[in-house]
Amino acid sequence: IGYSFTPLGSVIGAAWGFVDWGIAGAIFAWLYNLINK
């Protein structure tokens, strides 16, 4: 798969990164709350 650095590509990459970190953060927060009851 060939990746080329374009403004649109960087925006899409940033959006995916934001989604990935958001999901990971939500799971981590849920586990943290589950453990610390």
N, CA, C, O and CB atoms as a CASP TS submission, in Angstrom:
PFRMAT TS
TARGET T0000
AUTHOR 0000-0000-0000
METHOD Language model
MODEL 1
PARENT N/A
ATOM      1  N   ILE     1       0.865  -1.191   0.000  1.00  0.00           N
ATOM      2  CA  ILE     1       0.000   0.000   0.000  1.00  0.00           C
ATOM      3  C   ILE     1       0.898   1.236   0.000  1.00  0.00           C
ATOM      4  O   ILE     1       1.762   1.375   0.865  1.00  0.00           O
ATOM      5  CB  ILE     1      -0.977   0.008   1.246  1.00  0.00           C
ATOM      6  N   GLY     2       0.699   2.119  -0.952  1.00  0.00           N
ATOM      7  CA  GLY     2       1.537   3.311  -1.059  1.00  0.00           C
ATOM      8  C   GLY     2       0.895   4.495  -0.373  1.00  0.00           C
ATOM      9  O   GLY     2      -0.223   4.892  -0.701  1.00  0.00           O
ATOM     10  N   TYR     3       1.612   5.051   0.578  1.00  0.00           N
ATOM     11  CA  TYR     3       1.143   6.260   1.248  1.00  0.00           C
ATOM     12  C   TYR     3       1.878   7.467   0.687  1.00  0.00           C
ATOM     13  O   TYR     3       3.104   7.460   0.570  1.00  0.00           O
ATOM     14  CB  TYR     3       1.345   6.161   2.780  1.00  0.00           C
ATOM     15  N   SER     4       1.128   8.494   0.343  1.00  0.00           N
ATOM     16  CA  SER     4       1.744   9.743  -0.090  1.00  0.00           C
ATOM     17  C   SER     4       1.298  10.845   0.862  1.00  0.00           C
ATOM     18  O   SER     4       0.143  10.881   1.287  1.00  0.00           O
ATOM     19  CB  SER     4       1.363  10.086  -1.571  1.00  0.00           C
ATOM     20  N   PHE     5       2.217  11.740   1.192  1.00  0.00           N
ATOM     21  CA  PHE     5       1.896  12.803   2.137  1.00  0.00           C
ATOM     22  C   PHE     5       1.179  13.933   1.413  1.00  0.00           C
ATOM     23  O   PHE     5       1.783  14.668   0.631  1.00  0.00           O
ATOM     24  CB  PHE     5       3.172  13.326   2.834  1.00  0.00           C
ATOM     25  N   THR     6      -0.103  14.058   1.680  1.00  0.00           N
ATOM     26  CA  THR     6      -0.903  15.142   1.119  1.00  0.00           C
ATOM     27  C   THR     6      -1.667  15.794   2.262  1.00  0.00           C
ATOM     28  O   THR     6      -1.874  15.168   3.301  1.00  0.00           O
ATOM     29  CB  THR     6      -1.879  14.622   0.004  1.00  0.00           C
ATOM     30  N   PRO     7      -2.088  17.041   2.087  1.00  0.00           N
ATOM     31  CA  PRO     7      -2.878  17.689   3.153  1.00  0.00           C
ATOM     32  C   PRO     7      -4.110  16.869   3.540  1.00  0.00           C
ATOM     33  O   PRO     7      -4.412  16.718   4.724  1.00  0.00           O
ATOM     34  CB  PRO     7      -3.317  19.087   2.706  1.00  0.00           C
ATOM     35  N   LEU     8      -4.815  16.342   2.543  1.00  0.00           N
ATOM     36  CA  LEU     8      -5.998  15.530   2.829  1.00  0.00           C
ATOM     37  C   LEU     8      -5.617  14.252   3.567  1.00  0.00           C
ATOM     38  O   LEU     8      -6.296  13.847   4.511  1.00  0.00           O
ATOM     39  CB  LEU     8      -6.739  15.189   1.532  1.00  0.00           C
ATOM     40  N   GLY     9      -4.531  13.620   3.132  1.00  0.00           N
ATOM     41  CA  GLY     9      -4.078  12.397   3.781  1.00  0.00           C
ATOM     42  C   GLY     9      -3.712  12.624   5.236  1.00  0.00           C
ATOM     43  O   GLY     9      -4.006  11.792   6.095  1.00  0.00           O
ATOM     44  N   SER    10      -3.062  13.764   5.515  1.00  0.00           N
ATOM     45  CA  SER    10      -2.676  14.055   6.894  1.00  0.00           C
ATOM     46  C   SER    10      -3.906  14.338   7.753  1.00  0.00           C
ATOM     47  O   SER    10      -3.931  13.995   8.935  1.00  0.00           O
ATOM     48  CB  SER    10      -1.709  15.249   6.940  1.00  0.00           C
ATOM     49  N   VAL    11      -4.919  14.957   7.166  1.00  0.00           N
ATOM     50  CA  VAL    11      -6.166  15.210   7.900  1.00  0.00           C
ATOM     51  C   VAL    11      -6.864  13.894   8.229  1.00  0.00           C
ATOM     52  O   VAL    11      -7.339  13.696   9.348  1.00  0.00           O
ATOM     53  CB  VAL    11      -7.108  16.124   7.081  1.00  0.00           C
ATOM     54  N   ILE    12      -6.923  12.995   7.243  1.00  0.00           N
ATOM     55  CA  ILE    12      -7.536  11.681   7.463  1.00  0.00           C
ATOM     56  C   ILE    12      -6.748  10.898   8.517  1.00  0.00           C
ATOM     57  O   ILE    12      -7.333  10.260   9.393  1.00  0.00           O
ATOM     58  CB  ILE    12      -7.604  10.879   6.133  1.00  0.00           C
ATOM     59  N   GLY    13      -5.424  10.952   8.425  1.00  0.00           N
ATOM     60  CA  GLY    13      -4.580  10.270   9.401  1.00  0.00           C
ATOM     61  C   GLY    13      -4.797  10.806  10.802  1.00  0.00           C
ATOM     62  O   GLY    13      -4.873  10.043  11.765  1.00  0.00           O
ATOM     63  N   ALA    14      -4.897  12.134  10.913  1.00  0.00           N
ATOM     64  CA  ALA    14      -5.130  12.757  12.216  1.00  0.00           C
ATOM     65  C   ALA    14      -6.496  12.348  12.768  1.00  0.00           C
ATOM     66  O   ALA    14      -6.639  12.094  13.964  1.00  0.00           O
ATOM     67  CB  ALA    14      -5.035  14.293  12.107  1.00  0.00           C
ATOM     68  N   ALA    15      -7.493  12.287  11.889  1.00  0.00           N
ATOM     69  CA  ALA    15      -8.837  11.897  12.315  1.00  0.00           C
ATOM     70  C   ALA    15      -8.842  10.457  12.831  1.00  0.00           C
ATOM     71  O   ALA    15      -9.440  10.167  13.868  1.00  0.00           O
ATOM     72  CB  ALA    15      -9.839  12.051  11.152  1.00  0.00           C
ATOM     73  N   TRP    16      -8.167   9.550  12.098  1.00  0.00           N
ATOM     74  CA  TRP    16      -8.089   8.151  12.531  1.00  0.00           C
ATOM     75  C   TRP    16      -7.348   8.032  13.858  1.00  0.00           C
ATOM     76  O   TRP    16      -7.745   7.265  14.735  1.00  0.00           O
ATOM     77  CB  TRP    16      -7.392   7.294  11.460  1.00  0.00           C
ATOM     78  N   GLY    17      -6.253   8.810  13.999  1.00  0.00           N
ATOM     79  CA  GLY    17      -5.500   8.796  15.250  1.00  0.00           C
ATOM     80  C   GLY    17      -6.364   9.261  16.413  1.00  0.00           C
ATOM     81  O   GLY    17      -6.323   8.692  17.504  1.00  0.00           O
ATOM     82  N   PHE    18      -7.155  10.316  16.156  1.00  0.00           N
ATOM     83  CA  PHE    18      -8.034  10.852  17.199  1.00  0.00           C
ATOM     84  C   PHE    18      -9.076   9.812  17.607  1.00  0.00           C
ATOM     85  O   PHE    18      -9.355   9.636  18.793  1.00  0.00           O
ATOM     86  CB  PHE    18      -8.729  12.142  16.711  1.00  0.00           C
ATOM     87  N   VAL    19      -9.652   9.122  16.611  1.00  0.00           N
ATOM     88  CA  VAL    19     -10.652   8.080  16.886  1.00  0.00           C
ATOM     89  C   VAL    19     -10.026   6.928  17.670  1.00  0.00           C
ATOM     90  O   VAL    19     -10.592   6.451  18.654  1.00  0.00           O
ATOM     91  CB  VAL    19     -11.266   7.553  15.567  1.00  0.00           C
ATOM     92  N   ASP    20      -8.837   6.485  17.216  1.00  0.00           N
ATOM     93  CA  ASP    20      -8.157   5.376  17.893  1.00  0.00           C
ATOM     94  C   ASP    20      -7.850   5.716  19.345  1.00  0.00           C
ATOM     95  O   ASP    20      -8.106   4.908  20.238  1.00  0.00           O
ATOM     96  CB  ASP    20      -6.865   5.016  17.160  1.00  0.00           C
ATOM     97  N   TRP    21      -7.298   6.917  19.593  1.00  0.00           N
ATOM     98  CA  TRP    21      -6.964   7.322  20.957  1.00  0.00           C
ATOM     99  C   TRP    21      -8.219   7.534  21.796  1.00  0.00           C
ATOM    100  O   TRP    21      -8.218   7.290  23.002  1.00  0.00           O
ATOM    101  CB  TRP    21      -6.124   8.597  20.941  1.00  0.00           C
ATOM    102  N   GLY    22      -9.302   7.997  21.141  1.00  0.00           N
ATOM    103  CA  GLY    22     -10.559   8.183  21.862  1.00  0.00           C
ATOM    104  C   GLY    22     -11.122   6.858  22.350  1.00  0.00           C
ATOM    105  O   GLY    22     -11.576   6.749  23.489  1.00  0.00           O
ATOM    106  N   ILE    23     -11.089   5.845  21.479  1.00  0.00           N
ATOM    107  CA  ILE    23     -11.577   4.513  21.844  1.00  0.00           C
ATOM    108  C   ILE    23     -10.694   3.910  22.936  1.00  0.00           C
ATOM    109  O   ILE    23     -11.194   3.370  23.922  1.00  0.00           O
ATOM    110  CB  ILE    23     -11.613   3.583  20.603  1.00  0.00           C
ATOM    111  N   ALA    24      -9.378   4.008  22.749  1.00  0.00           N
ATOM    112  CA  ALA    24      -8.441   3.466  23.735  1.00  0.00           C
ATOM    113  C   ALA    24      -8.620   4.162  25.082  1.00  0.00           C
ATOM    114  O   ALA    24      -8.594   3.514  26.128  1.00  0.00           O
ATOM    115  CB  ALA    24      -6.985   3.620  23.244  1.00  0.00           C
ATOM    116  N   GLY    25      -8.800   5.477  25.053  1.00  0.00           N
ATOM    117  CA  GLY    25      -8.996   6.244  26.283  1.00  0.00           C
ATOM    118  C   GLY    25     -10.287   5.853  26.987  1.00  0.00           C
ATOM    119  O   GLY    25     -10.327   5.750  28.213  1.00  0.00           O
ATOM    120  N   ALA    26     -11.345   5.634  26.205  1.00  0.00           N
ATOM    121  CA  ALA    26     -12.629   5.254  26.788  1.00  0.00           C
ATOM    122  C   ALA    26     -12.536   3.887  27.456  1.00  0.00           C
ATOM    123  O   ALA    26     -13.051   3.692  28.557  1.00  0.00           O
ATOM    124  CB  ALA    26     -13.726   5.246  25.715  1.00  0.00           C
ATOM    125  N   ILE    27     -11.877   2.941  26.788  1.00  0.00           N
ATOM    126  CA  ILE    27     -11.694   1.599  27.349  1.00  0.00           C
ATOM    127  C   ILE    27     -10.841   1.662  28.615  1.00  0.00           C
ATOM    128  O   ILE    27     -11.156   1.018  29.616  1.00  0.00           O
ATOM    129  CB  ILE    27     -11.040   0.660  26.310  1.00  0.00           C
ATOM    130  N   PHE    28      -9.754   2.447  28.564  1.00  0.00           N
ATOM    131  CA  PHE    28      -8.874   2.572  29.723  1.00  0.00           C
ATOM    132  C   PHE    28      -9.609   3.196  30.904  1.00  0.00           C
ATOM    133  O   PHE    28      -9.466   2.741  32.039  1.00  0.00           O
ATOM    134  CB  PHE    28      -7.642   3.407  29.370  1.00  0.00           C
ATOM    135  N   ALA    29     -10.395   4.237  30.639  1.00  0.00           N
ATOM    136  CA  ALA    29     -11.150   4.898  31.703  1.00  0.00           C
ATOM    137  C   ALA    29     -12.176   3.945  32.307  1.00  0.00           C
ATOM    138  O   ALA    29     -12.377   3.927  33.521  1.00  0.00           O
ATOM    139  CB  ALA    29     -11.848   6.160  31.166  1.00  0.00           C
ATOM    140  N   TRP    30     -12.829   3.145  31.445  1.00  0.00           N
ATOM    141  CA  TRP    30     -13.823   2.185  31.918  1.00  0.00           C
ATOM    142  C   TRP    30     -13.170   1.135  32.809  1.00  0.00           C
ATOM    143  O   TRP    30     -13.695   0.809  33.874  1.00  0.00           O
ATOM    144  CB  TRP    30     -14.532   1.512  30.731  1.00  0.00           C
ATOM    145  N   LEU    31     -12.020   0.602  32.375  1.00  0.00           N
ATOM    146  CA  LEU    31     -11.308  -0.388  33.178  1.00  0.00           C
ATOM    147  C   LEU    31     -10.825   0.213  34.488  1.00  0.00           C
ATOM    148  O   LEU    31     -10.903  -0.425  35.538  1.00  0.00           O
ATOM    149  CB  LEU    31     -10.126  -0.958  32.396  1.00  0.00           C
ATOM    150  N   TYR    32     -10.321   1.453  34.424  1.00  0.00           N
ATOM    151  CA  TYR    32      -9.825   2.140  35.618  1.00  0.00           C
ATOM    152  C   TYR    32     -10.952   2.312  36.637  1.00  0.00           C
ATOM    153  O   TYR    32     -10.755   2.073  37.828  1.00  0.00           O
ATOM    154  CB  TYR    32      -9.224   3.516  35.244  1.00  0.00           C
ATOM    155  N   ASN    33     -12.124   2.723  36.170  1.00  0.00           N
ATOM    156  CA  ASN    33     -13.271   2.893  37.058  1.00  0.00           C
ATOM    157  C   ASN    33     -13.741   1.554  37.607  1.00  0.00           C
ATOM    158  O   ASN    33     -14.171   1.467  38.757  1.00  0.00           O
ATOM    159  CB  ASN    33     -14.416   3.591  36.324  1.00  0.00           C
ATOM    160  N   LEU    34     -13.660   0.505  36.784  1.00  0.00           N
ATOM    161  CA  LEU    34     -14.081  -0.825  37.200  1.00  0.00           C
ATOM    162  C   LEU    34     -13.182  -1.335  38.330  1.00  0.00           C
ATOM    163  O   LEU    34     -13.668  -1.913  39.303  1.00  0.00           O
ATOM    164  CB  LEU    34     -14.053  -1.800  36.003  1.00  0.00           C
ATOM    165  N   ILE    35     -11.869  -1.119  38.198  1.00  0.00           N
ATOM    166  CA  ILE    35     -10.900  -1.588  39.185  1.00  0.00           C
ATOM    167  C   ILE    35     -10.993  -0.782  40.478  1.00  0.00           C
ATOM    168  O   ILE    35     -10.861  -1.339  41.567  1.00  0.00           O
ATOM    169  CB  ILE    35      -9.482  -1.508  38.618  1.00  0.00           C
ATOM    170  N   ASN    36     -11.218   0.514  40.365  1.00  0.00           N
ATOM    171  CA  ASN    36     -11.166   1.395  41.533  1.00  0.00           C
ATOM    172  C   ASN    36     -12.541   1.698  42.122  1.00  0.00           C
ATOM    173  O   ASN    36     -12.861   2.845  42.431  1.00  0.00           O
ATOM    174  CB  ASN    36     -10.490   2.685  41.163  1.00  0.00           C
ATOM    175  N   LYS    37     -13.354   0.636  42.272  1.00  0.00           N
ATOM    176  CA  LYS    37     -14.662   0.854  42.886  1.00  0.00           C
ATOM    177  C   LYS    37     -14.558   0.640  44.382  1.00  0.00           C
ATOM    178  O   LYS    37     -15.553   0.775  45.095  1.00  0.00           O
ATOM    179  CB  LYS    37     -15.728  -0.084  42.277  1.00  0.00           C
TER
END
